[in-house]
Amino acid sequence: MKARVTIMLKDGVLDPQGEAIRHALAGLGHKGVDGVRQGKVIELDLTATDADAARTEVTRMCETLLANTVIEKYAVEIL
Amino acid sequence: MKARVTIMLKDGVLDPQGEAIRHALAGLGHKGVDGVRQGKVIELDLTATDADAARTEVTRMCETLLANTVIEKYAVEIL
């Protein structure tokens, strides 16, 4: 079973990497970009076969290791 | 209009960051993880109102700046 975790900075947390991308895109002539946020995506191959159990396990991974929940939000998808 | 670009290393390209995460998860007792791949997600706020035009523009951004198409693959979603 596969799971995908998407981790983004929380709204309101400054994202200098996203801002750098916005600036670079403007420099290349892409004018229609109002804002950019960059985050991480982590794809996991799991041995679990039960979707609910997998979601619980991946959520625990996010809370303990994958995300810094002070400044980041995460979303778990089971694929 | 919002767009989300997901950028992952192509299959077969070594992903040491993903491997480090897998190792750390195993160390924390998460045994049921066979493999981990890490990538980037970029969320764009666009002024475009036409979905097809937005998709074309974002694809062009990926080809010119956002992704290294030699080693990375990307997917564009219009939200």
Backbone of each chain as nested JSON, in Angstrom:
{
  "chains": [
    {"id": "A", "residues": [
      {"number": 1, "name": "MET", "atoms": {"N": [0.845, -1.194, 0.0], "CA": [0.0, 0.0, 0.0], "C": [0.883, 1.248, 0.0]}},
      {"number": 2, "name": "LYS", "atoms": {"N": [0.458, 2.264, -0.756], "CA": [1.251, 3.485, -0.817], "C": [0.534, 4.619, -0.093]}},
      {"number": 3, "name": "ALA", "atoms": {"N": [1.316, 5.497, 0.5], "CA": [0.758, 6.675, 1.143], "C": [1.555, 7.883, 0.691]}},
      {"number": 4, "name": "ARG", "atoms": {"N": [0.871, 9.008, 0.582], "CA": [1.554, 10.252, 0.226], "C": [1.273, 11.284, 1.313]}},
      {"number": 5, "name": "VAL", "atoms": {"N": [2.338, 11.874, 1.828], "CA": [2.22, 12.926, 2.834], "C": [2.657, 14.236, 2.19]}},
      {"number": 6, "name": "THR", "atoms": {"N": [1.797, 15.244, 2.272], "CA": [2.136, 16.571, 1.759], "C": [2.304, 17.5, 2.949]}},
      {"number": 7, "name": "ILE", "atoms": {"N": [3.472, 18.129, 3.032], "CA": [3.791, 18.984, 4.175], "C": [4.029, 20.397, 3.671]}},
      {"number": 8, "name": "MET", "atoms": {"N": [3.247, 21.342, 4.169], "CA": [3.387, 22.753, 3.774], "C": [3.58, 23.598, 5.022]}},
      {"number": 9, "name": "LEU", "atoms": {"N": [4.237, 24.73, 4.879], "CA": [4.278, 25.684, 5.972], "C": [2.858, 26.18, 6.241]}},
      {"number": 10, "name": "LYS", "atoms": {"N": [2.538, 26.407, 7.514], "CA": [1.218, 26.93, 7.854], "C": [1.036, 28.32, 7.253]}},
      {"number": 11, "name": "ASP", "atoms": {"N": [-0.224, 28.677, 6.994], "CA": [-0.515, 30.016, 6.502], "C": [0.013, 31.023, 7.524]}},
      {"number": 12, "name": "GLY", "atoms": {"N": [0.647, 32.054, 7.024], "CA": [1.164, 33.084, 7.923], "C": [2.631, 32.892, 8.252]}},
      {"number": 13, "name": "VAL", "atoms": {"N": [3.139, 31.68, 8.048], "CA": [4.571, 31.45, 8.261], "C": [5.311, 31.864, 6.991]}},
      {"number": 14, "name": "LEU", "atoms": {"N": [6.31, 32.702, 7.16], "CA": [7.077, 33.217, 6.022], "C": [7.715, 32.064, 5.246]}},
      {"number": 15, "name": "ASP", "atoms": {"N": [7.641, 32.132, 3.917], "CA": [8.174, 31.068, 3.065], "C": [9.184, 31.669, 2.083]}},
      {"number": 16, "name": "PRO", "atoms": {"N": [10.422, 31.875, 2.522], "CA": [11.413, 32.533, 1.659], "C": [11.719, 31.736, 0.394]}},
      {"number": 17, "name": "GLN", "atoms": {"N": [11.629, 30.402, 0.483], "CA": [11.898, 29.571, -0.684], "C": [10.819, 29.796, -1.757]}},
      {"number": 18, "name": "GLY", "atoms": {"N": [9.569, 29.847, -1.319], "CA": [8.48, 30.142, -2.247], "C": [8.635, 31.52, -2.854]}},
      {"number": 19, "name": "GLU", "atoms": {"N": [9.042, 32.468, -2.026], "CA": [9.213, 33.851, -2.501], "C": [10.341, 33.92, -3.542]}},
      {"number": 20, "name": "ALA", "atoms": {"N": [11.399, 33.151, -3.317], "CA": [12.512, 33.1, -4.281], "C": [12.044, 32.529, -5.62]}},
      {"number": 21, "name": "ILE", "atoms": {"N": [11.185, 31.522, -5.558], "CA": [10.646, 30.938, -6.792], "C": [9.778, 31.963, -7.52]}},
      {"number": 22, "name": "ARG", "atoms": {"N": [8.938, 32.678, -6.773], "CA": [8.066, 33.695, -7.379], "C": [8.912, 34.739, -8.096]}},
      {"number": 23, "name": "HIS", "atoms": {"N": [9.977, 35.145, -7.438], "CA": [10.868, 36.171, -7.984], "C": [11.541, 35.649, -9.257]}},
      {"number": 24, "name": "ALA", "atoms": {"N": [12.009, 34.405, -9.219], "CA": [12.68, 33.818, -10.387], "C": [11.709, 33.666, -11.556]}},
      {"number": 25, "name": "LEU", "atoms": {"N": [10.457, 33.262, -11.251], "CA": [9.459, 33.129, -12.315], "C": [9.175, 34.484, -12.96]}},
      {"number": 26, "name": "ALA", "atoms": {"N": [9.063, 35.531, -12.132], "CA": [8.825, 36.887, -12.663], "C": [9.987, 37.293, -13.566]}},
      {"number": 27, "name": "GLY", "atoms": {"N": [11.203, 36.966, -13.147], "CA": [12.381, 37.292, -13.939], "C": [12.417, 36.579, -15.284]}},
      {"number": 28, "name": "LEU", "atoms": {"N": [11.765, 35.41, -15.346], "CA": [11.71, 34.656, -16.604], "C": [10.5, 35.048, -17.453]}},
      {"number": 29, "name": "GLY", "atoms": {"N": [9.743, 36.04, -16.984], "CA": [8.632, 36.531, -17.791], "C": [7.276, 35.945, -17.437]}},
      {"number": 30, "name": "HIS", "atoms": {"N": [7.201, 35.135, -16.383], "CA": [5.905, 34.598, -15.95], "C": [5.267, 35.612, -15.001]}},
      {"number": 31, "name": "LYS", "atoms": {"N": [4.467, 36.505, -15.578], "CA": [3.979, 37.647, -14.794], "C": [2.719, 37.323, -13.98]}},
      {"number": 32, "name": "GLY", "atoms": {"N": [2.002, 36.3, -14.371], "CA": [0.703, 36.052, -13.745], "C": [0.74, 35.223, -12.482]}},
      {"number": 33, "name": "VAL", "atoms": {"N": [1.812, 35.36, -11.699], "CA": [1.941, 34.559, -10.474], "C": [1.885, 35.479, -9.258]}},
      {"number": 34, "name": "ASP", "atoms": {"N": [0.813, 35.339, -8.483], "CA": [0.623, 36.213, -7.321], "C": [1.381, 35.731, -6.1]}},
      {"number": 35, "name": "GLY", "atoms": {"N": [1.492, 34.427, -5.946], "CA": [2.155, 33.907, -4.755], "C": [2.592, 32.481, -4.969]}},
      {"number": 36, "name": "VAL", "atoms": {"N": [3.64, 32.095, -4.257], "CA": [4.157, 30.732, -4.365], "C": [4.459, 30.23, -2.953]}},
      {"number": 37, "name": "ARG", "atoms": {"N": [4.059, 29.009, -2.672], "CA": [4.429, 28.336, -1.421], "C": [5.086, 27.028, -1.792]}},
      {"number": 38, "name": "GLN", "atoms": {"N": [6.213, 26.742, -1.162], "CA": [6.85, 25.449, -1.432], "C": [6.749, 24.534, -0.227]}},
      {"number": 39, "name": "GLY", "atoms": {"N": [6.507, 23.276, -0.489], "CA": [6.45, 22.286, 0.572], "C": [7.128, 20.999, 0.161]}},
      {"number": 40, "name": "LYS", "atoms": {"N": [6.937, 19.982, 0.983], "CA": [7.547, 18.677, 0.727], "C": [6.462, 17.652, 0.473]}},
      {"number": 41, "name": "VAL", "atoms": {"N": [6.801, 16.662, -0.319], "CA": [5.914, 15.513, -0.469], "C": [6.743, 14.257, -0.214]}},
      {"number": 42, "name": "ILE", "atoms": {"N": [6.191, 13.357, 0.585], "CA": [6.902, 12.131, 0.942], "C": [6.007, 10.952, 0.572]}},
      {"number": 43, "name": "GLU", "atoms": {"N": [6.507, 10.087, -0.288], "CA": [5.75, 8.903, -0.687], "C": [6.311, 7.69, 0.035]}},
      {"number": 44, "name": "LEU", "atoms": {"N": [5.415, 6.958, 0.673], "CA": [5.823, 5.812, 1.491], "C": [5.256, 4.529, 0.909]}},
      {"number": 45, "name": "ASP", "atoms": {"N": [6.098, 3.516, 0.789], "CA": [5.658, 2.151, 0.472], "C": [5.452, 1.431, 1.79]}},
      {"number": 46, "name": "LEU", "atoms": {"N": [4.23, 1.02, 2.047], "CA": [3.927, 0.408, 3.342], "C": [3.599, -1.066, 3.172]}},
      {"number": 47, "name": "THR", "atoms": {"N": [3.948, -1.859, 4.185], "CA": [3.579, -3.274, 4.143], "C": [2.136, -3.459, 4.614]}},
      {"number": 48, "name": "ALA", "atoms": {"N": [1.583, -2.473, 5.318], "CA": [0.211, -2.572, 5.822], "C": [-0.762, -2.783, 4.662]}},
      {"number": 49, "name": "THR", "atoms": {"N": [-1.835, -3.544, 4.922], "CA": [-2.825, -3.79, 3.882], "C": [-4.162, -3.143, 4.229]}},
      {"number": 50, "name": "ASP", "atoms": {"N": [-4.293, -2.665, 5.463], "CA": [-5.544, -2.037, 5.902], "C": [-5.385, -0.513, 5.821]}},
      {"number": 51, "name": "ALA", "atoms": {"N": [-6.261, 0.141, 5.062], "CA": [-6.128, 1.574, 4.802], "C": [-6.236, 2.405, 6.085]}},
      {"number": 52, "name": "ASP", "atoms": {"N": [-7.171, 2.041, 6.962], "CA": [-7.355, 2.804, 8.195], "C": [-6.124, 2.698, 9.096]}},
      {"number": 53, "name": "ALA", "atoms": {"N": [-5.603, 1.456, 9.205], "CA": [-4.406, 1.243, 10.022], "C": [-3.233, 2.011, 9.431]}},
      {"number": 54, "name": "ALA", "atoms": {"N": [-3.122, 1.991, 8.098], "CA": [-2.035, 2.699, 7.433], "C": [-2.126, 4.197, 7.705]}},
      {"number": 55, "name": "ARG", "atoms": {"N": [-3.345, 4.747, 7.622], "CA": [-3.519, 6.186, 7.855], "C": [-3.112, 6.568, 9.277]}},
      {"number": 56, "name": "THR", "atoms": {"N": [-3.511, 5.731, 10.239], "CA": [-3.16, 5.989, 11.639], "C": [-1.642, 5.97, 11.817]}},
      {"number": 57, "name": "GLU", "atoms": {"N": [-1.0, 4.964, 11.213], "CA": [0.456, 4.803, 11.338], "C": [1.179, 5.999, 10.687]}},
      {"number": 58, "name": "VAL", "atoms": {"N": [0.733, 6.402, 9.501], "CA": [1.399, 7.502, 8.796], "C": [1.185, 8.825, 9.553]}},
      {"number": 59, "name": "THR", "atoms": {"N": [-0.004, 8.996, 10.137], "CA": [-0.254, 10.199, 10.937], "C": [0.706, 10.253, 12.124]}},
      {"number": 60, "name": "ARG", "atoms": {"N": [0.965, 9.073, 12.719], "CA": [1.906, 9.016, 13.845], "C": [3.329, 9.365, 13.369]}},
      {"number": 61, "name": "MET", "atoms": {"N": [3.687, 8.904, 12.155], "CA": [5.002, 9.255, 11.593], "C": [5.122, 10.763, 11.404]}},
      {"number": 62, "name": "CYS", "atoms": {"N": [4.022, 11.394, 10.938], "CA": [4.035, 12.847, 10.724], "C": [4.25, 13.584, 12.035]}},
      {"number": 63, "name": "GLU", "atoms": {"N": [3.535, 13.129, 13.082], "CA": [3.594, 13.828, 14.361], "C": [4.964, 13.669, 15.022]}},
      {"number": 64, "name": "THR", "atoms": {"N": [5.613, 12.508, 14.785], "CA": [6.86, 12.246, 15.503], "C": [8.101, 12.623, 14.704]}},
      {"number": 65, "name": "LEU", "atoms": {"N": [8.019, 12.607, 13.362], "CA": [9.235, 12.821, 12.589], "C": [9.055, 13.718, 11.367]}},
      {"number": 66, "name": "LEU", "atoms": {"N": [8.042, 13.437, 10.552], "CA": [8.029, 14.012, 9.2], "C": [7.726, 15.503, 9.186]}},
      {"number": 67, "name": "ALA", "atoms": {"N": [6.809, 15.934, 10.047], "CA": [6.411, 17.347, 10.025], "C": [6.808, 18.035, 11.323]}},
      {"number": 68, "name": "ASN", "atoms": {"N": [7.146, 19.298, 11.229], "CA": [7.318, 20.141, 12.409], "C": [5.993, 20.849, 12.629]}},
      {"number": 69, "name": "THR", "atoms": {"N": [5.169, 20.289, 13.52], "CA": [3.781, 20.756, 13.617], "C": [3.647, 22.154, 14.222]}},
      {"number": 70, "name": "VAL", "atoms": {"N": [4.741, 22.72, 14.702], "CA": [4.685, 24.106, 15.179], "C": [4.481, 25.054, 13.991]}},
      {"number": 71, "name": "ILE", "atoms": {"N": [5.179, 24.771, 12.886], "CA": [5.116, 25.681, 11.739], "C": [4.575, 25.026, 10.471]}},
      {"number": 72, "name": "GLU", "atoms": {"N": [4.387, 23.709, 10.494], "CA": [3.964, 23.016, 9.28], "C": [2.633, 22.296, 9.478]}},
      {"number": 73, "name": "LYS", "atoms": {"N": [1.873, 22.231, 8.392], "CA": [0.655, 21.409, 8.372], "C": [0.898, 20.257, 7.413]}},
      {"number": 74, "name": "TYR", "atoms": {"N": [0.2, 19.156, 7.633], "CA": [0.409, 18.003, 6.75], "C": [-0.918, 17.377, 6.365]}},
      {"number": 75, "name": "ALA", "atoms": {"N": [-0.906, 16.715, 5.231], "CA": [-2.081, 15.984, 4.765], "C": [-1.629, 14.581, 4.375]}},
      {"number": 76, "name": "VAL", "atoms": {"N": [-2.393, 13.574, 4.782], "CA": [-2.07, 12.177, 4.487], "C": [-3.08, 11.648, 3.477]}},
      {"number": 77, "name": "GLU", "atoms": {"N": [-2.579, 11.088, 2.375], "CA": [-3.441, 10.402, 1.41], "C": [-3.004, 8.944, 1.336]}},
      {"number": 78, "name": "ILE", "atoms": {"N": [-3.959, 8.048, 1.367], "CA": [-3.657, 6.633, 1.133], "C": [-4.009, 6.347, -0.335]}},
      {"number": 79, "name": "LEU", "atoms": {"N": [-3.046, 5.84, -1.092], "CA": [-3.236, 5.692, -2.553], "C": [-3.665, 4.257, -2.921]}}
    ]},
    {"id": "B", "residues": [
      {"number": 1, "name": "MET", "atoms": {"N": [-6.886, 31.589, -9.513], "CA": [-6.805, 30.15, -9.756], "C": [-5.528, 29.594, -9.124]}},
      {"number": 2, "name": "LYS", "atoms": {"N": [-5.648, 28.396, -8.518], "CA": [-4.479, 27.801, -7.871], "C": [-3.994, 26.596, -8.661]}},
      {"number": 3, "name": "ALA", "atoms": {"N": [-2.696, 26.389, -8.646], "CA": [-2.121, 25.209, -9.277], "C": [-1.16, 24.568, -8.297]}},
      {"number": 4, "name": "ARG", "atoms": {"N": [-1.058, 23.254, -8.369], "CA": [-0.108, 22.534, -7.528], "C": [0.798, 21.698, -8.425]}},
      {"number": 5, "name": "VAL", "atoms": {"N": [2.094, 21.871, -8.253], "CA": [3.074, 21.096, -9.005], "C": [3.751, 20.145, -8.03]}},
      {"number": 6, "name": "THR", "atoms": {"N": [3.751, 18.86, -8.364], "CA": [4.45, 17.862, -7.546], "C": [5.659, 17.377, -8.332]}},
      {"number": 7, "name": "ILE", "atoms": {"N": [6.83, 17.495, -7.743], "CA": [8.08, 17.138, -8.416], "C": [8.747, 16.015, -7.638]}},
      {"number": 8, "name": "MET", "atoms": {"N": [8.974, 14.899, -8.321], "CA": [9.637, 13.745, -7.688], "C": [10.842, 13.354, -8.532]}},
      {"number": 9, "name": "LEU", "atoms": {"N": [11.828, 12.741, -7.893], "CA": [12.912, 12.136, -8.658], "C": [12.336, 11.011, -9.507]}},
      {"number": 10, "name": "LYS", "atoms": {"N": [12.864, 10.854, -10.715], "CA": [12.411, 9.761, -11.575], "C": [12.743, 8.417, -10.931]}},
      {"number": 11, "name": "ASP", "atoms": {"N": [11.949, 7.405, -11.286], "CA": [12.235, 6.053, -10.796], "C": [13.641, 5.675, -11.251]}},
      {"number": 12, "name": "GLY", "atoms": {"N": [14.382, 5.08, -10.361], "CA": [15.738, 4.657, -10.707], "C": [16.796, 5.671, -10.302]}},
      {"number": 13, "name": "VAL", "atoms": {"N": [16.38, 6.905, -10.055], "CA": [17.339, 7.902, -9.571], "C": [17.446, 7.754, -8.056]}},
      {"number": 14, "name": "LEU", "atoms": {"N": [18.65, 7.633, -7.564], "CA": [18.887, 7.429, -6.136], "C": [18.332, 8.605, -5.323]}},
      {"number": 15, "name": "ASP", "atoms": {"N": [17.655, 8.295, -4.216], "CA": [17.029, 9.334, -3.395], "C": [17.567, 9.225, -1.968]}},
      {"number": 16, "name": "PRO", "atoms": {"N": [18.737, 9.78, -1.693], "CA": [19.345, 9.627, -0.368], "C": [18.508, 10.257, 0.743]}},
      {"number": 17, "name": "GLN", "atoms": {"N": [17.761, 11.325, 0.398], "CA": [16.921, 11.985, 1.404], "C": [15.784, 11.044, 1.835]}},
      {"number": 18, "name": "GLY", "atoms": {"N": [15.168, 10.393, 0.85], "CA": [14.124, 9.415, 1.154], "C": [14.668, 8.264, 1.971]}},
      {"number": 19, "name": "GLU", "atoms": {"N": [15.871, 7.817, 1.615], "CA": [16.499, 6.702, 2.323], "C": [16.786, 7.093, 3.782]}},
      {"number": 20, "name": "ALA", "atoms": {"N": [17.202, 8.336, 3.981], "CA": [17.463, 8.823, 5.344], "C": [16.178, 8.838, 6.165]}},
      {"number": 21, "name": "ILE", "atoms": {"N": [15.075, 9.22, 5.53], "CA": [13.78, 9.227, 6.232], "C": [13.387, 7.79, 6.599]}},
      {"number": 22, "name": "ARG", "atoms": {"N": [13.565, 6.858, 5.643], "CA": [13.214, 5.448, 5.899], "C": [14.005, 4.924, 7.1]}},
      {"number": 23, "name": "HIS", "atoms": {"N": [15.287, 5.253, 7.122], "CA": [16.16, 4.811, 8.196], "C": [15.71, 5.413, 9.535]}},
      {"number": 24, "name": "ALA", "atoms": {"N": [15.374, 6.686, 9.522], "CA": [14.939, 7.354, 10.758], "C": [13.62, 6.774, 11.248]}},
      {"number": 25, "name": "LEU", "atoms": {"N": [12.703, 6.484, 10.315], "CA": [11.419, 5.879, 10.706], "C": [11.642, 4.508, 11.338]}},
      {"number": 26, "name": "ALA", "atoms": {"N": [12.543, 3.715, 10.728], "CA": [12.843, 2.387, 11.283], "C": [13.411, 2.532, 12.693]}},
      {"number": 27, "name": "GLY", "atoms": {"N": [14.273, 3.523, 12.882], "CA": [14.866, 3.766, 14.2], "C": [13.842, 4.154, 15.25]}},
      {"number": 28, "name": "LEU", "atoms": {"N": [12.739, 4.76, 14.806], "CA": [11.67, 5.158, 15.728], "C": [10.638, 4.049, 15.918]}},
      {"number": 29, "name": "GLY", "atoms": {"N": [10.879, 2.888, 15.306], "CA": [9.989, 1.75, 15.519], "C": [8.924, 1.564, 14.449]}},
      {"number": 30, "name": "HIS", "atoms": {"N": [8.958, 2.37, 13.39], "CA": [7.987, 2.184, 12.298], "C": [8.564, 1.152, 11.335]}},
      {"number": 31, "name": "LYS", "atoms": {"N": [8.216, -0.112, 11.576], "CA": [8.875, -1.194, 10.846], "C": [8.255, -1.469, 9.484]}},
      {"number": 32, "name": "GLY", "atoms": {"N": [7.023, -1.075, 9.277], "CA": [6.317, -1.482, 8.065], "C": [6.522, -0.576, 6.863]}},
      {"number": 33, "name": "VAL", "atoms": {"N": [7.721, 0.014, 6.75], "CA": [7.979, 0.941, 5.645], "C": [9.028, 0.333, 4.723]}},
      {"number": 34, "name": "ASP", "atoms": {"N": [8.615, -0.008, 3.502], "CA": [9.53, -0.648, 2.554], "C": [10.392, 0.358, 1.806]}},
      {"number": 35, "name": "GLY", "atoms": {"N": [9.832, 1.513, 1.512], "CA": [10.598, 2.486, 0.746], "C": [10.021, 3.872, 0.918]}},
      {"number": 36, "name": "VAL", "atoms": {"N": [10.872, 4.884, 0.785], "CA": [10.444, 6.273, 0.919], "C": [11.07, 7.077, -0.215]}},
      {"number": 37, "name": "ARG", "atoms": {"N": [10.274, 7.919, -0.845], "CA": [10.788, 8.852, -1.844], "C": [10.346, 10.248, -1.408]}},
      {"number": 38, "name": "GLN", "atoms": {"N": [11.274, 11.193, -1.45], "CA": [10.881, 12.56, -1.094], "C": [10.914, 13.452, -2.314]}},
      {"number": 39, "name": "GLY", "atoms": {"N": [9.947, 14.315, -2.408], "CA": [9.905, 15.285, -3.504], "C": [9.461, 16.646, -3.017]}},
      {"number": 40, "name": "LYS", "atoms": {"N": [9.174, 17.517, -3.967], "CA": [8.771, 18.885, -3.66], "C": [7.354, 19.118, -4.137]}},
      {"number": 41, "name": "VAL", "atoms": {"N": [6.659, 19.983, -3.432], "CA": [5.368, 20.43, -3.933], "C": [5.38, 21.957, -3.947]}},
      {"number": 42, "name": "ILE", "atoms": {"N": [4.92, 22.525, -5.036], "CA": [4.914, 23.981, -5.199], "C": [3.492, 24.411, -5.505]}},
      {"number": 43, "name": "GLU", "atoms": {"N": [2.931, 25.27, -4.66], "CA": [1.583, 25.78, -4.878], "C": [1.67, 27.19, -5.416]}},
      {"number": 44, "name": "LEU", "atoms": {"N": [0.987, 27.427, -6.523], "CA": [1.051, 28.717, -7.208], "C": [-0.32, 29.379, -7.191]}},
      {"number": 45, "name": "ASP", "atoms": {"N": [-0.348, 30.66, -6.829], "CA": [-1.537, 31.497, -6.997], "C": [-1.423, 32.191, -8.336]}},
      {"number": 46, "name": "LEU", "atoms": {"N": [-2.354, 31.908, -9.238], "CA": [-2.257, 32.463, -10.589], "C": [-3.365, 33.486, -10.83]}},
      {"number": 47, "name": "THR", "atoms": {"N": [-3.047, 34.483, -11.648], "CA": [-4.083, 35.449, -12.027], "C": [-4.94, 34.902, -13.165]}},
      {"number": 48, "name": "ALA", "atoms": {"N": [-4.433, 33.882, -13.891], "CA": [-5.176, 33.302, -15.015], "C": [-6.527, 32.781, -14.545]}},
      {"number": 49, "name": "THR", "atoms": {"N": [-7.538, 32.878, -15.405], "CA": [-8.863, 32.38, -15.052], "C": [-9.256, 31.186, -15.919]}},
      {"number": 50, "name": "ASP", "atoms": {"N": [-8.47, 30.908, -16.942], "CA": [-8.767, 29.787, -17.835], "C": [-7.883, 28.589, -17.455]}},
      {"number": 51, "name": "ALA", "atoms": {"N": [-8.51, 27.462, -17.145], "CA": [-7.771, 26.308, -16.631], "C": [-6.759, 25.771, -17.643]}},
      {"number": 52, "name": "ASP", "atoms": {"N": [-7.152, 25.704, -18.906], "CA": [-6.249, 25.168, -19.927], "C": [-5.035, 26.066, -20.109]}},
      {"number": 53, "name": "ALA", "atoms": {"N": [-5.278, 27.377, -20.163], "CA": [-4.174, 28.331, -20.3], "C": [-3.256, 28.233, -19.086]}},
      {"number": 54, "name": "ALA", "atoms": {"N": [-3.855, 28.092, -17.896], "CA": [-3.061, 27.995, -16.665], "C": [-2.183, 26.744, -16.704]}},
      {"number": 55, "name": "ARG", "atoms": {"N": [-2.755, 25.624, -17.16], "CA": [-2.004, 24.377, -17.209], "C": [-0.813, 24.501, -18.171]}},
      {"number": 56, "name": "THR", "atoms": {"N": [-1.049, 25.132, -19.317], "CA": [0.026, 25.331, -20.297], "C": [1.141, 26.189, -19.709]}},
      {"number": 57, "name": "GLU", "atoms": {"N": [0.733, 27.272, -19.031], "CA": [1.704, 28.197, -18.445], "C": [2.519, 27.505, -17.341]}},
      {"number": 58, "name": "VAL", "atoms": {"N": [1.842, 26.748, -16.487], "CA": [2.539, 26.087, -15.381], "C": [3.479, 24.999, -15.917]}},
      {"number": 59, "name": "THR", "atoms": {"N": [3.059, 24.31, -16.975], "CA": [3.928, 23.304, -17.592], "C": [5.203, 23.961, -18.122]}},
      {"number": 60, "name": "ARG", "atoms": {"N": [5.041, 25.146, -18.693], "CA": [6.2, 25.878, -19.199], "C": [7.132, 26.288, -18.034]}},
      {"number": 61, "name": "MET", "atoms": {"N": [6.521, 26.678, -16.913], "CA": [7.328, 27.013, -15.717], "C": [8.135, 25.797, -15.257]}},
      {"number": 62, "name": "CYS", "atoms": {"N": [7.486, 24.614, -15.296], "CA": [8.166, 23.388, -14.869], "C": [9.36, 23.108, -15.777]}},
      {"number": 63, "name": "GLU", "atoms": {"N": [9.148, 23.24, -17.08], "CA": [10.199, 22.909, -18.048], "C": [11.377, 23.878, -17.953]}},
      {"number": 64, "name": "THR", "atoms": {"N": [11.081, 25.153, -17.629], "CA": [12.15, 26.153, -17.658], "C": [12.789, 26.382, -16.293]}},
      {"number": 65, "name": "LEU", "atoms": {"N": [12.07, 26.153, -15.212], "CA": [12.63, 26.517, -13.908], "C": [12.381, 25.486, -12.806]}},
      {"number": 66, "name": "LEU", "atoms": {"N": [11.13, 25.049, -12.663], "CA": [10.767, 24.352, -11.426], "C": [11.358, 22.947, -11.323]}},
      {"number": 67, "name": "ALA", "atoms": {"N": [11.398, 22.228, -12.437], "CA": [11.885, 20.839, -12.395], "C": [13.171, 20.703, -13.205]}},
      {"number": 68, "name": "ASN", "atoms": {"N": [14.022, 19.81, -12.759], "CA": [15.186, 19.388, -13.543], "C": [14.758, 18.123, -14.278]}},
      {"number": 69, "name": "THR", "atoms": {"N": [14.343, 18.291, -15.526], "CA": [13.687, 17.173, -16.225], "C": [14.651, 16.042, -16.58]}},
      {"number": 70, "name": "VAL", "atoms": {"N": [15.937, 16.24, -16.356], "CA": [16.883, 15.133, -16.559], "C": [16.663, 14.047, -15.498]}},
      {"number": 71, "name": "ILE", "atoms": {"N": [16.46, 14.482, -14.264], "CA": [16.342, 13.505, -13.181], "C": [14.986, 13.556, -12.467]}},
      {"number": 72, "name": "GLU", "atoms": {"N": [14.164, 14.555, -12.79], "CA": [12.904, 14.704, -12.063], "C": [11.704, 14.616, -13.006]}},
      {"number": 73, "name": "LYS", "atoms": {"N": [10.606, 14.094, -12.462], "CA": [9.328, 14.12, -13.172], "C": [8.389, 15.056, -12.413]}},
      {"number": 74, "name": "TYR", "atoms": {"N": [7.429, 15.62, -13.12], "CA": [6.515, 16.54, -12.439], "C": [5.082, 16.278, -12.869]}},
      {"number": 75, "name": "ALA", "atoms": {"N": [4.167, 16.659, -11.998], "CA": [2.739, 16.559, -12.305], "C": [2.105, 17.893, -11.97]}},
      {"number": 76, "name": "VAL", "atoms": {"N": [1.232, 18.373, -12.849], "CA": [0.558, 19.663, -12.657], "C": [-0.918, 19.393, -12.373]}},
      {"number": 77, "name": "GLU", "atoms": {"N": [-1.416, 19.956, -11.277], "CA": [-2.852, 19.918, -10.991], "C": [-3.372, 21.342, -10.946]}},
      {"number": 78, "name": "ILE", "atoms": {"N": [-4.503, 21.568, -11.582], "CA": [-5.171, 22.861, -11.458], "C": [-6.284, 22.678, -10.427]}},
      {"number": 79, "name": "LEU", "atoms": {"N": [-6.272, 23.505, -9.369], "CA": [-7.211, 23.285, -8.249], "C": [-8.452, 24.167, -8.364]}}
    ]}
  ]
}
